[in-house]
Structure formats: C-alpha cells, structure tokens
C-alpha cells in the first residue's frame, strides 16, 4: 500500500470512529441528510432504490457476496447475508465491523472484517456480486479501483452500486463551494461524466437509474401558493420522469444527483 493511501485510510478510519465529536461535519451531515432524506422518503426515492437493488440481486442462494464499505451494515446488508451462500462485509472501521459482526451472529456463511479493499492483504476473490452502496466514489484513482473490482469478480460477476453524481452544473457549483470546508474531502469523489464513462467502458452496463434530476427542485415548490398534496404529486411526477428517462438518456442521467448502476464483468477475450 502506498503511503498516501495509507494516510488517507487512517484519517478516514479516525473520521468515522470519532464522527460524533466532529461538530462541523456532524452539523452539515444533519442539515444535508435531513432535507434530502425527507424529500426522498416523501416522493418514494428511497423505496424505489432499495426495491430496485433487491430485484437486481436476483436469487442469491448460490452466490458469493462482497458487501464493500458496509460500515455497520447498510439497509440491505442483512438481506444479503441471510439469502446468499457466502457473505463477507468489509470496511476500514473497526467500530462499524464490530457492530456488523454482532448483527451477523447466527447467520451461517456470513462474517465481516476490517480490511482495505485495495490492499494486497485482501486475498478473497471470485465474488458473484459486489454490493457497493455509497462506496465507489470514495476511491480517487478510478482506474485502480476498476482493475481491483475486475480482479475480485467471478466470471460474469456483477457490481451493484449507488453513488452521488457531480454532473449537474448547479450541484457541482454547490459542491465546489462546500469542498474547502469539507473534512472528508480526501475520500469523497462524486462521479463525473469521465468517471461514469470509465465504468461503462470497463464493464457491461446491464441497467442504470438516476434520481433527483428534475425532482431535486421539488423544494422550490414550497414557494408556490399550491396545496401540499399538489406539491407532492408534482414532485413524484418529476421523480418518475428521472427514473424512466435516465435509463437511456445520458443528458437526463447527468442532470441527476445520484446514480444506481448494475455492472457485469466482461468475458475474457
């Protein structure tokens, strides 16, 4: 492991270990997540994402699964652990992995460990599925990440990921204004168009969905003299438009704030 990455990993581990003591980051996270998550719940974004990912998992009974960067477990970690043939969750945080291992007690073939995905110490491979919820954008070197993902996947293995996009001009501007004050900026690299196309070139994109394109402007509806019911109805309509148009329309996809990707390892030529 190179020194730069080792130092970043240490800062990242310490950041999450002591997140409750990091008041600026905690305040920003609360503000951002409260507003964004409230909107996502109101118009069904969260529900659609989780249902989509579960449908992409398919039958897990014979699959070896890697839950990458899972901390103490994401919303679907236990589902993966309970239904797969073999489940491994990995993260840099000892605190998070300790919690996850307690949650996994009694589930045969399931365990979690503290390890760096890019490290040579991580020997496991031949995964049928790598689930990376909010994780792939934590890697600055996209080429190195792609190479490691390909190495760890079984033939025709799949990656299912969910990450922020930095392709909408207003969102990019806001992120750039915030970045100098962002305490976790060294491991936060939202997908650019270039990043997306690198993944598209390296893997078969079986399916994709974008969220919070037009729907991200739903908050502005509060400025209009219309009923709450009409605001929610309009916001849901925008969400469905984002959901459907982002499948085949790059322009609409890149207007979104987040992307779900289902990638398949290409066959060896």
C-alpha angles and dihedrals in degrees: 000000000000118000096244093056092043090055092046091049090052092050091046092050091048091046093058094037089057100028093127089060094050098089100180093050092042092051093048092045091051093049095045098042096043092055097038098041092047090056093045092052094045095055098034100252096133094046092049092049095050093044090048093051092048090052090050091052090064118178106353097182095107099028131112106216133199116198099201121207091354099154105191092345132292125236093280101036096099091045089055093045094048097047105035128085091232129009130189124179118194134186140151092241118092088192094055095043092050089056093046094050089055090052090050095053111128095018108119116229094012128116142139134219142187108245143127111252091216095048122110086228089071101086102164116112144149094078115172090202134022112192113199111177108185091340116100093071089062090075115084096190102064095180092054091048094050092049091052093047090052090048093052098046124092116232107296089004117160138230120205113191142169119198143156119263124219096193102101108090096223092048092046090052092050092047091050091051091050098041098082088059095041110113093196096046094117091071101029114093111156113206116275122195088261091055092050093050091050089058091044090054095046098045140028107259101221094178141343138188133190126205136193097031107127087356092067088073091060091103089067089064087076087072091062124086095239133116123272089243092057091047092054092044091052092046091051090050090053091048092053090049090053090046095052103035095047091066095075106002115085093189092056093042091055091052088064128093098219137029134203114204133191107195129182126203110248118239116260111257 
